[in-house]
């Protein structure tokens, strides 16, 4: 189960980008701003404002996904530690039961 969890976390790390999109310092604007508005109306082209809004939403989703991934990894480690402790206690209990059984058999003889 532990290897399955690690495989899942590594797959999530591969699929979710770590960095956020940063706006370029170079301004790529149309020579005539109204041309982009006409293009948006006629052809459905994105304006600079549309792209900026989309980039901010992508950045927000990326940050939220990274937080969720970190929480998942932390809780997975905690759960793994808990299961290891329960397994050790159960093994100790079985060992004690075995010793008690042997002692009772020796006392009966």
C-alpha distances in whole Angstrom, upper triangle without the diagonal:
4,5,5,6,9,10,11,12,14,15,17,18,20,21,23,26,26,30,32,35,38,42,44,47,49,50,50,52,55,59,60,57,58,57,54,55,57,54,51,54,55,52,49,48,46,48,48,47,44,42,42,41,38,37,37,35,33,33,32,29,28,28,26,23,23,23,20,18,19,18,15,14,16,14,11,12,14,11,9,13,13,11,12,15,15,14,17,19,18,19,22,23,23,25,27,28,28,31,32,33,34,37,38,38,40,42,43,45
4,5,5,6,9,10,11,12,14,15,17,18,20,21,24,24,27,30,33,36,40,42,45,47,48,49,51,54,57,58,56,57,57,53,54,56,53,51,54,55,51,48,48,46,47,46,46,43,41,41,40,37,36,36,34,31,31,30,28,26,26,25,22,21,21,19,16,17,16,13,12,13,13,9,9,12,10,7,10,12,10,11,14,15,14,16,19,19,19,22,23,23,25,28,28,29,31,33,34,35,37,39,40,41,43,44,46
4,5,5,6,9,10,10,12,14,15,16,18,20,22,23,26,29,32,35,39,40,44,45,47,47,50,52,56,57,55,56,55,52,53,55,52,50,52,53,50,47,46,44,46,45,45,43,40,40,39,37,35,35,34,31,31,30,28,26,26,25,22,21,22,20,17,17,18,15,13,15,15,11,12,15,14,11,14,16,14,14,18,18,17,19,22,22,22,25,27,26,28,30,31,31,34,36,36,37,40,41,42,44,46,47,48
4,5,5,6,9,10,11,12,14,15,17,18,21,22,26,28,31,34,38,40,43,45,46,46,48,51,54,55,53,54,53,50,51,52,50,47,50,51,47,45,44,42,44,43,43,41,38,39,37,35,34,34,32,29,29,29,26,24,25,24,20,20,21,18,16,17,17,14,13,15,15,11,13,16,14,12,15,17,15,16,19,20,18,21,24,23,23,27,28,28,29,32,33,33,35,37,38,39,41,43,43,45,47,48,50
4,5,5,6,9,10,11,12,14,15,16,19,20,23,26,29,32,35,38,41,43,44,44,46,49,53,54,51,53,52,48,49,51,48,46,48,49,46,43,43,41,42,41,41,39,36,36,35,32,31,31,29,27,26,26,23,21,22,20,17,17,17,15,12,13,13,10,9,12,11,8,9,12,11,10,13,15,13,15,18,18,18,21,23,23,24,26,28,28,30,32,33,34,36,38,38,40,42,43,44,46,48,49,51
4,5,5,6,9,10,10,12,14,15,18,18,22,24,27,30,34,36,39,41,42,43,45,48,51,53,50,52,51,47,48,51,48,46,48,49,46,43,42,40,42,41,40,38,36,36,35,32,31,31,29,26,26,26,23,21,21,20,17,16,17,15,12,13,14,11,9,12,12,9,10,13,13,11,14,16,15,16,19,20,20,22,24,25,25,28,29,30,31,34,35,35,37,39,40,41,43,45,46,47,49,51,52
4,5,5,6,9,10,11,12,14,17,18,21,24,27,30,33,35,38,40,42,41,44,46,50,51,49,51,49,46,47,49,46,44,47,47,44,41,40,38,41,40,39,37,35,35,34,31,30,30,28,25,26,26,23,21,22,21,17,17,19,17,13,15,16,13,11,15,15,12,13,17,16,14,18,20,18,19,22,23,22,25,27,27,28,30,32,32,33,36,37,37,40,42,42,43,46,47,48,50,52,53,54
4,5,5,6,9,10,11,12,15,16,20,22,25,28,31,34,37,39,40,40,42,44,48,49,47,48,47,43,44,46,44,41,44,45,42,39,38,36,38,37,37,34,32,32,31,28,27,28,26,23,23,23,20,18,19,18,14,14,16,14,11,13,14,10,10,14,14,11,13,16,15,14,18,19,18,20,23,23,23,26,28,28,29,31,33,33,35,37,38,38,41,43,43,45,47,48,49,51,53,54,56
4,5,5,6,9,10,11,13,13,17,20,23,26,29,31,34,36,38,38,40,43,47,48,45,47,46,42,43,46,43,41,43,45,42,39,37,35,37,36,35,33,31,31,30,27,26,26,24,21,21,21,18,16,17,16,12,12,13,11,8,10,11,8,7,11,12,10,11,14,14,14,17,19,18,19,22,24,23,26,28,28,29,32,33,34,35,38,39,39,42,43,44,46,48,49,50,52,54,55,57
4,5,5,6,9,10,12,13,16,19,22,25,28,30,33,35,37,37,39,42,45,47,45,46,45,42,43,45,42,40,43,44,41,38,37,35,37,35,35,33,31,30,30,27,25,26,25,21,21,22,19,16,18,18,14,13,15,14,10,12,14,12,10,14,15,13,14,17,18,16,19,22,21,22,25,26,26,28,30,31,31,34,36,36,37,40,41,41,43,45,46,47,49,51,52,53,56,57,58
4,5,5,6,9,11,13,16,19,21,24,28,30,33,34,36,35,38,40,44,45,43,45,43,40,41,43,40,38,41,41,38,35,34,32,35,34,34,31,29,29,29,25,24,25,23,20,20,21,18,16,17,17,13,13,16,14,11,14,16,13,12,16,17,15,17,20,20,19,22,24,23,24,27,28,28,30,33,33,33,36,38,38,39,42,43,43,45,47,48,49,51,53,54,55,57,59,60
4,5,5,6,9,11,14,16,19,22,25,28,31,33,34,34,36,38,42,43,41,42,41,38,39,41,38,36,39,40,36,34,32,30,32,31,31,29,26,26,26,23,21,22,20,17,17,17,14,12,14,13,10,10,12,11,8,11,13,10,10,14,15,14,16,19,19,19,21,23,23,24,27,28,28,31,33,33,34,37,38,38,40,42,43,44,46,48,49,50,52,54,55,57,58,60,61
4,6,6,7,8,12,14,17,20,23,25,29,30,32,32,35,37,41,42,40,42,41,37,39,41,38,36,39,40,37,34,33,30,32,30,30,28,26,26,25,22,21,21,20,17,16,17,15,12,13,14,10,9,12,11,8,10,13,12,11,14,16,15,16,19,20,19,22,24,24,25,28,29,29,31,34,34,35,37,39,40,41,43,45,45,47,49,50,51,53,55,56,58,60,61,63
4,6,7,9,12,15,17,20,23,25,28,30,31,31,34,36,40,41,39,41,39,36,38,40,37,35,38,39,35,33,31,29,31,30,30,28,25,25,25,22,20,22,21,17,17,19,16,13,15,16,12,12,15,15,12,14,17,15,14,18,20,18,19,23,23,22,25,27,27,28,31,32,32,34,36,37,37,40,42,42,43,46,47,47,50,52,52,53,56,57,58,60,62,63,64
4,6,9,12,14,16,19,22,24,27,29,30,29,32,34,38,39,37,38,37,33,35,37,34,32,35,36,32,30,28,26,28,27,28,25,23,23,23,19,18,19,18,14,15,16,13,11,14,14,11,11,15,14,11,14,17,15,15,19,20,19,21,24,24,24,27,28,28,29,32,33,33,36,38,38,39,42,43,43,45,47,48,49,51,53,54,55,57,59,59,61,63,64,66
4,6,9,11,13,16,19,22,25,27,28,28,30,33,36,37,35,37,36,32,33,35,33,31,34,35,32,29,27,25,27,25,25,23,20,21,20,17,15,16,15,11,12,13,10,7,10,11,7,8,11,11,9,12,15,14,14,17,19,18,20,23,23,24,26,28,28,30,32,33,34,36,38,38,40,42,43,44,46,48,49,50,52,54,54,56,58,59,60,62,64,65,67
4,6,8,10,13,16,18,22,23,25,25,27,30,33,35,33,35,34,30,32,34,31,29,33,34,31,28,26,24,25,23,23,22,19,19,19,16,14,15,14,11,10,12,10,7,10,12,9,8,12,13,11,13,16,16,16,19,21,21,22,25,26,26,28,30,31,32,35,36,36,38,40,41,42,44,46,47,48,50,52,52,54,56,57,59,61,62,63,65,67,68,70
4,7,10,12,16,18,21,23,25,26,28,31,35,36,34,36,35,32,33,36,34,32,35,36,33,31,29,26,26,24,24,23,20,19,20,17,15,15,15,12,10,12,11,7,8,11,9,7,11,12,11,12,15,15,15,17,20,20,21,23,25,25,27,29,30,31,33,35,35,37,39,40,41,43,45,46,47,49,51,52,53,55,57,58,60,61,62,64,66,67,69
4,7,9,12,14,17,20,21,22,25,28,31,33,31,33,33,29,31,34,31,29,33,34,32,29,27,23,24,22,22,21,18,17,17,16,12,13,14,11,9,11,11,8,9,12,11,10,13,15,14,15,18,19,18,20,23,23,24,27,28,29,30,33,34,34,37,38,39,41,43,44,45,47,49,50,51,53,54,55,57,59,60,61,63,65,66,68,69,71,73
4,6,10,12,15,18,19,20,22,25,28,30,27,30,30,26,28,30,28,26,30,32,29,26,24,20,21,18,18,17,14,13,14,12,9,9,11,8,5,9,10,7,8,11,11,11,13,16,15,16,19,20,20,22,25,25,26,29,30,31,33,35,36,37,39,41,41,43,45,46,47,49,51,52,53,55,57,58,60,61,62,64,66,67,69,70,72,73,75
4,7,9,13,14,15,16,18,22,25,26,24,26,26,23,24,27,25,23,27,28,26,23,21,17,17,15,15,15,11,10,12,10,7,8,10,8,6,10,11,9,11,14,14,14,17,19,19,20,22,24,24,26,28,29,30,32,34,34,36,38,39,40,42,44,45,47,49,50,51,53,54,55,57,59,60,61,63,65,66,67,69,71,72,74,75,77,79
4,6,9,12,13,14,17,20,23,25,23,25,25,22,24,27,25,24,27,29,27,24,21,18,17,14,15,15,12,10,12,12,8,9,12,11,9,12,14,12,13,17,17,17,19,21,21,22,25,26,27,28,31,31,32,35,36,37,39,41,42,43,45,47,48,49,51,52,53,55,57,58,59,61,63,64,66,67,69,70,72,73,75,76,78,79,81
4,7,9,9,11,13,17,19,21,19,22,22,19,21,24,22,21,25,27,25,22,19,16,15,11,12,13,10,8,11,11,8,10,13,12,11,14,16,15,16,19,20,20,22,25,25,26,28,30,30,32,34,35,36,38,40,41,42,44,45,47,48,50,51,53,55,56,57,59,60,62,63,65,66,68,69,71,72,74,75,77,78,80,81,83,85
4,5,7,9,12,15,18,20,19,22,21,19,21,24,22,22,26,27,25,23,20,17,15,12,14,15,12,11,14,14,11,13,17,15,14,18,20,18,19,23,23,23,25,28,28,28,31,33,33,34,37,38,39,41,42,43,45,47,48,49,51,53,54,55,57,58,59,61,63,64,65,67,69,70,72,73,75,76,78,79,81,82,84,85,87
4,6,9,12,16,17,20,19,22,22,20,23,25,24,24,27,29,27,26,22,19,17,14,15,17,15,13,17,17,15,16,19,19,17,20,23,21,22,25,26,26,28,31,30,31,34,35,35,37,39,40,41,43,45,46,47,49,51,51,53,55,56,58,60,61,62,64,66,67,68,70,71,73,74,76,77,79,80,82,83,85,86,88,90
4,6,9,13,14,17,16,20,19,18,21,23,22,22,26,27,25,24,20,18,16,13,15,17,15,14,18,18,16,18,21,20,19,23,25,24,25,28,29,28,31,33,33,34,36,38,38,40,42,43,44,46,48,48,50,52,53,54,56,58,59,60,62,64,65,66,68,69,71,73,74,75,77,79,80,81,83,84,86,87,89,91,92
4,6,9,11,14,13,16,16,14,17,20,19,19,22,24,23,21,18,15,13,10,12,15,13,12,16,17,15,17,20,20,20,23,25,24,25,28,29,29,31,34,34,35,37,39,39,41,43,44,45,47,49,50,51,53,55,56,58,59,60,62,64,65,66,68,70,71,72,74,76,77,78,80,81,83,84,86,87,89,90,92,94
4,7,9,12,11,14,13,12,15,17,16,16,20,21,19,18,15,13,11,8,12,14,11,12,16,16,15,17,20,20,20,23,25,24,26,29,29,30,32,34,34,36,38,39,40,42,44,45,46,48,50,50,52,54,55,56,59,60,61,63,65,66,67,69,70,71,73,75,76,77,79,81,82,83,85,87,88,89,91,93,94
4,6,8,7,11,10,9,12,14,13,14,17,18,18,17,13,12,9,7,11,13,12,12,16,17,16,18,21,21,22,24,26,26,28,30,31,32,34,36,36,38,40,41,42,44,46,47,48,50,52,53,55,56,57,59,61,62,63,65,67,68,69,71,72,74,75,77,78,79,81,83,84,86,87,89,90,92,93,95,97
4,5,5,8,7,7,10,12,11,13,15,16,16,16,13,12,10,9,12,14,14,15,18,19,19,21,23,24,25,27,29,29,31,33,34,35,37,39,39,41,43,44,45,47,49,50,51,53,55,55,58,59,60,62,64,65,66,68,70,71,72,74,75,76,78,80,81,82,84,86,87,88,90,92,93,95,96,97,99
4,6,9,8,9,12,13,13,15,18,18,18,19,16,16,13,13,16,18,17,18,21,22,22,24,27,27,28,31,32,33,34,37,37,38,40,42,43,44,47,48,49,50,52,53,55,57,58,59,61,63,64,65,67,68,69,71,73,74,75,77,79,80,81,83,85,86,88,89,90,92,94,95,96,98,100,101,103
4,6,6,8,10,11,12,14,15,16,17,17,15,15,12,13,15,17,18,19,21,22,23,25,27,28,29,31,33,33,35,37,38,39,41,43,44,45,47,48,50,51,53,54,56,58,59,60,62,64,65,66,68,69,70,72,74,75,76,78,80,81,83,84,85,87,89,90,91,93,95,96,97,99,101,102,104
4,5,6,7,9,10,11,13,15,16,15,13,12,9,10,11,14,15,16,18,19,20,22,24,25,26,28,30,31,32,34,35,36,38,40,41,43,44,46,47,49,50,51,53,55,56,57,59,61,62,63,65,66,68,70,71,72,74,76,77,78,80,82,83,84,86,87,88,90,92,93,94,96,98,99,101
4,5,5,6,9,10,11,12,14,14,12,13,10,12,13,14,16,17,19,20,22,23,25,26,28,29,31,32,34,36,37,38,40,41,43,44,46,47,49,50,52,53,55,57,57,59,61,62,63,65,67,68,69,71,73,73,75,77,78,79,81,83,84,85,87,89,90,92,93,94,96,98,99,100,103
4,5,5,6,9,10,10,11,12,10,11,10,12,14,15,16,18,19,20,22,24,25,26,28,30,31,32,34,36,37,38,40,41,42,44,46,47,48,50,52,53,55,56,57,58,61,62,63,65,67,68,69,71,73,73,75,77,78,79,81,83,84,85,87,88,89,91,93,94,95,97,99,100,102
4,5,5,6,9,10,10,10,7,8,6,8,10,11,12,14,16,17,18,20,22,22,24,26,27,28,30,32,33,34,36,38,39,41,42,43,45,47,48,49,51,53,53,55,57,58,59,61,63,64,65,67,69,69,71,73,74,75,77,79,80,81,83,85,85,87,89,90,91,94,95,96,98
4,5,5,6,9,10,9,8,9,7,10,11,11,13,15,16,17,19,21,22,23,25,26,28,29,31,32,33,35,37,38,39,41,43,44,45,47,48,49,52,53,54,55,58,59,60,62,64,64,65,68,69,70,71,74,75,76,78,79,80,82,84,85,86,88,90,91,92,94,95,96,99
4,5,5,6,8,9,9,11,10,13,14,14,16,18,19,20,22,24,25,26,28,30,30,32,34,35,36,38,40,41,42,44,46,46,48,50,51,52,54,56,56,58,60,61,62,64,66,67,68,70,72,72,74,76,77,78,80,82,82,84,86,87,88,90,92,93,94,96,98,99,101
4,5,5,5,7,6,8,9,12,14,13,14,17,18,18,20,23,23,24,26,28,28,30,32,33,34,36,38,39,40,42,44,44,46,48,49,50,52,54,54,55,58,59,60,62,64,65,65,68,70,70,71,74,75,75,78,80,80,81,84,85,86,88,90,91,92,94,95,96,98
4,6,6,4,4,6,7,11,11,10,12,15,15,15,18,20,20,21,24,25,26,27,30,31,31,33,35,36,37,39,41,41,43,45,46,47,49,51,51,53,55,56,57,59,61,62,63,65,67,67,69,71,72,73,75,77,77,79,81,82,83,85,87,88,89,91,93,93,96
4,6,6,8,10,10,14,14,13,16,18,18,18,21,23,23,24,27,28,28,30,33,33,34,36,38,38,40,42,43,44,46,48,49,49,52,54,54,55,58,59,59,62,64,64,65,68,69,69,71,73,74,75,77,79,79,81,83,84,85,87,89,90,91,93,95,95,98
4,6,8,11,12,16,17,16,18,21,21,20,23,25,25,26,29,30,30,32,35,35,36,38,40,40,41,44,45,46,47,50,51,51,54,55,55,57,60,60,61,63,65,66,66,69,71,71,72,75,76,76,79,80,81,82,85,86,86,88,90,91,92,95,96,97,99
4,6,9,11,15,16,14,16,19,19,18,21,24,23,24,27,28,28,30,32,33,33,36,38,38,39,42,43,43,45,47,48,48,51,53,53,54,57,58,58,60,63,63,64,66,68,68,70,72,73,73,76,78,78,79,82,83,83,85,88,88,89,92,93,94,96
4,7,9,13,14,11,13,16,16,15,18,20,20,20,23,25,24,26,29,30,30,32,34,34,35,38,39,40,41,44,45,45,48,49,49,51,54,54,55,57,59,60,60,63,65,65,66,69,70,70,72,74,75,76,79,80,80,82,84,85,86,89,90,91,93
4,7,10,11,9,10,14,14,13,16,18,18,19,22,23,23,25,27,28,29,31,33,34,34,37,38,39,40,43,44,44,47,49,49,50,53,54,54,56,59,59,60,62,64,64,66,68,69,70,72,74,75,76,78,80,80,82,84,85,86,88,90,91,93
4,7,8,6,7,10,11,10,12,15,15,16,18,20,20,22,24,25,26,28,30,31,32,34,36,36,38,40,41,42,44,46,46,47,50,51,52,54,56,57,57,60,62,62,64,66,67,68,70,72,72,74,76,77,78,80,82,83,84,86,88,89,91
4,5,5,6,9,10,11,12,14,16,17,18,20,21,23,25,26,27,29,31,32,33,35,36,37,39,41,42,43,45,47,48,49,51,52,53,55,57,58,59,61,63,64,65,67,68,69,71,73,74,75,78,79,80,82,83,85,86,88,89,90,93
4,5,5,6,9,10,10,12,14,15,16,18,20,21,23,24,26,27,29,30,31,33,35,36,37,39,41,42,43,45,46,48,50,51,52,54,56,57,58,60,62,62,64,66,67,68,70,72,73,74,76,78,79,81,82,83,85,87,88,89,92
4,5,5,6,9,10,11,12,14,15,17,18,20,21,23,24,26,27,29,30,32,33,35,36,38,39,40,42,44,45,46,48,50,51,53,54,55,57,59,60,61,63,65,66,67,69,71,72,73,75,76,77,79,81,82,84,86,87,88,90
4,5,5,6,9,10,11,12,14,16,17,18,20,21,23,24,26,27,28,30,32,33,35,36,38,39,41,42,43,45,47,48,49,51,53,54,55,57,58,59,61,63,64,65,67,69,70,71,73,74,75,77,79,80,81,84,85,86,88
4,5,5,6,9,10,10,12,14,15,16,18,20,21,22,24,26,27,28,30,31,33,35,36,37,39,41,41,43,45,46,47,49,51,52,53,55,57,58,59,61,62,63,65,67,68,69,71,73,74,76,77,79,80,82,83,84,87
4,5,5,6,9,10,10,12,14,15,17,19,20,21,23,24,26,27,29,30,32,33,35,36,38,39,40,42,44,45,46,48,50,51,52,54,56,57,58,60,61,63,64,66,67,69,71,72,73,75,77,78,79,81,82,84,86
4,5,5,6,9,10,11,12,14,16,17,18,20,21,23,24,26,27,29,30,32,33,34,37,38,39,41,43,44,45,47,49,49,51,53,54,55,57,59,60,61,63,65,66,67,69,70,71,73,75,76,78,80,81,82,84
4,5,5,6,9,10,11,12,14,15,16,18,20,21,22,24,26,27,28,30,32,32,35,36,37,38,41,42,43,45,47,47,49,51,52,53,55,57,58,59,61,63,63,65,67,68,69,71,73,74,75,77,79,80,82
4,5,5,6,9,10,10,12,14,15,16,18,20,21,23,24,25,27,29,30,31,33,35,36,37,39,41,42,43,45,46,47,49,51,52,54,56,57,58,60,61,63,64,66,67,68,70,72,73,74,76,78,79,81
4,5,5,6,9,10,11,12,14,15,17,18,20,21,23,24,26,27,29,30,32,33,35,36,38,39,41,42,44,45,46,48,50,51,53,54,56,57,59,60,61,63,65,66,67,69,71,72,73,75,77,78,80
4,5,5,6,9,10,11,12,14,15,17,18,20,21,22,24,26,27,28,30,32,33,34,36,37,39,41,42,43,44,47,48,49,51,53,54,55,57,58,59,61,63,64,65,67,69,70,71,73,74,76,78
4,5,5,6,9,10,10,12,14,15,16,18,20,21,22,24,26,26,29,30,31,32,35,36,37,39,41,42,43,45,46,47,49,51,52,53,55,57,58,59,61,62,63,65,67,68,70,72,73,74,76
4,6,5,6,9,10,11,12,14,15,17,19,20,21,23,24,26,27,29,30,31,33,35,36,38,39,41,42,44,45,46,48,50,51,52,54,56,57,58,60,62,63,65,66,67,69,71,72,74,76
4,5,5,6,9,10,11,12,14,16,17,18,20,21,23,24,26,27,28,30,32,33,35,36,38,39,40,42,44,45,47,48,49,51,53,54,55,57,59,60,61,63,65,66,67,69,70,72,74
4,5,5,6,9,10,10,12,14,15,16,18,20,21,22,24,26,26,28,30,31,32,34,36,37,38,40,42,43,44,46,47,49,51,52,53,55,57,58,59,61,63,64,65,67,68,70,72
4,5,5,6,9,10,10,12,14,15,16,18,20,21,23,24,25,27,29,30,31,33,35,36,37,39,41,42,43,45,46,48,49,51,52,54,55,57,58,60,61,63,64,66,67,69,71
4,5,5,6,9,10,11,12,14,15,17,18,20,21,23,24,26,27,29,30,32,33,35,36,38,39,41,42,44,45,47,48,50,51,53,54,56,57,59,60,62,63,65,66,68,70
4,5,5,6,9,10,11,12,14,15,16,18,20,21,22,24,26,27,28,30,32,33,34,36,38,39,40,42,43,45,47,48,49,51,53,54,55,57,58,60,61,63,64,66,68
4,5,5,6,9,10,10,12,14,15,16,18,20,21,22,24,25,26,28,30,31,32,35,36,37,39,41,42,43,45,46,47,49,51,52,53,55,57,58,59,61,63,64,66
4,5,5,6,9,10,11,12,14,15,17,18,20,21,23,24,26,27,29,30,31,33,35,36,38,39,41,42,44,45,47,48,50,51,52,54,56,57,59,60,62,63,65
4,5,5,6,9,10,11,12,14,16,17,18,20,21,23,24,26,27,29,30,32,33,35,36,38,39,41,42,44,45,47,48,50,51,53,54,56,57,59,60,62,64
4,5,5,6,9,10,10,12,14,15,16,18,20,21,22,24,26,27,28,30,31,32,34,36,37,38,40,42,43,45,46,48,49,51,52,53,55,57,58,59,62
4,5,5,6,9,10,10,12,14,15,16,18,20,21,22,25,26,27,29,30,31,33,35,36,37,39,41,42,43,45,46,48,49,51,52,54,56,57,58,60
4,5,5,6,9,10,11,12,14,15,17,19,20,21,23,25,26,27,29,30,32,33,35,36,38,39,41,42,44,45,47,48,50,51,53,55,56,57,59
4,5,5,6,8,10,11,12,14,15,16,18,20,21,23,24,26,27,28,30,32,33,35,36,38,39,41,42,43,45,47,48,49,51,53,54,55,58
4,5,5,6,9,10,10,12,14,15,16,18,20,21,22,24,26,27,28,30,31,33,34,36,37,39,41,42,43,45,46,48,49,51,52,54,56
4,6,5,6,9,10,10,12,14,15,17,19,20,21,23,25,26,27,29,30,32,33,35,36,37,39,41,42,44,45,47,48,50,51,53,55
4,5,5,6,9,10,11,13,14,16,17,19,20,22,23,25,26,27,29,31,32,33,35,37,38,39,41,43,44,45,47,49,50,52,54
4,5,5,6,8,10,10,12,14,15,16,18,20,21,22,24,26,27,29,30,32,33,35,36,37,39,41,42,43,45,47,48,49,52
4,5,5,6,9,10,11,12,14,15,16,18,20,21,22,24,26,27,29,30,31,33,35,36,37,39,41,42,43,45,47,48,50
4,5,5,6,9,10,11,13,14,15,17,19,20,21,23,24,26,27,29,30,32,33,35,36,38,39,41,42,44,45,47,49
4,5,5,6,9,10,11,12,14,16,17,18,20,21,23,25,26,27,29,31,32,33,35,37,38,39,41,42,44,45,48
4,5,5,6,9,10,11,12,14,15,16,18,20,21,23,24,26,27,29,30,31,33,35,36,37,39,41,42,43,46
4,5,5,6,9,10,11,12,14,15,17,18,20,21,23,24,26,27,29,30,32,33,35,36,38,39,41,42,44
4,5,5,6,9,10,11,13,14,15,17,19,20,21,23,25,26,27,29,30,32,33,35,37,38,39,41,43
4,5,5,6,9,10,11,12,14,15,17,18,20,21,23,24,26,27,29,31,32,33,35,36,38,39,41
4,5,5,6,9,10,10,12,14,15,16,18,20,21,22,24,26,27,29,30,31,33,35,36,38,40
4,5,5,6,9,10,11,12,14,15,17,18,20,21,23,24,26,27,29,30,32,33,35,36,38
4,5,5,6,9,10,11,12,14,15,17,18,20,21,23,24,26,27,29,30,32,33,35,37
4,5,5,6,9,10,10,12,14,15,16,18,20,21,22,24,26,27,29,30,31,33,35
4,5,5,6,9,10,11,12,14,15,17,18,20,21,23,24,26,27,29,30,32,34
4,5,5,6,9,10,11,12,14,15,17,18,20,21,23,24,26,27,29,31,32
4,5,5,6,9,10,10,12,14,15,16,18,20,21,22,24,26,27,29,31
4,5,5,6,9,10,11,12,14,15,16,19,20,21,23,25,26,27,29
4,5,5,6,9,10,11,12,14,15,17,18,20,21,23,24,26,28
4,5,5,6,9,10,11,12,14,15,16,18,20,21,23,25,26
4,5,5,6,9,10,11,12,14,15,16,18,20,21,23,25
4,5,5,6,9,10,11,12,14,15,17,19,20,21,23
4,5,5,6,9,10,11,12,14,15,17,19,20,22
4,5,5,6,9,10,10,12,14,15,16,18,20
4,5,5,6,9,10,10,12,14,15,17,19
4,5,5,6,9,10,11,13,14,16,17
4,5,5,6,9,10,11,12,14,16
4,5,5,6,9,10,10,12,15
4,5,5,6,9,10,11,13
4,5,5,6,9,10,11
4,5,5,6,9,10
4,5,5,6,9
4,5,5,7
4,5,5
4,5
4
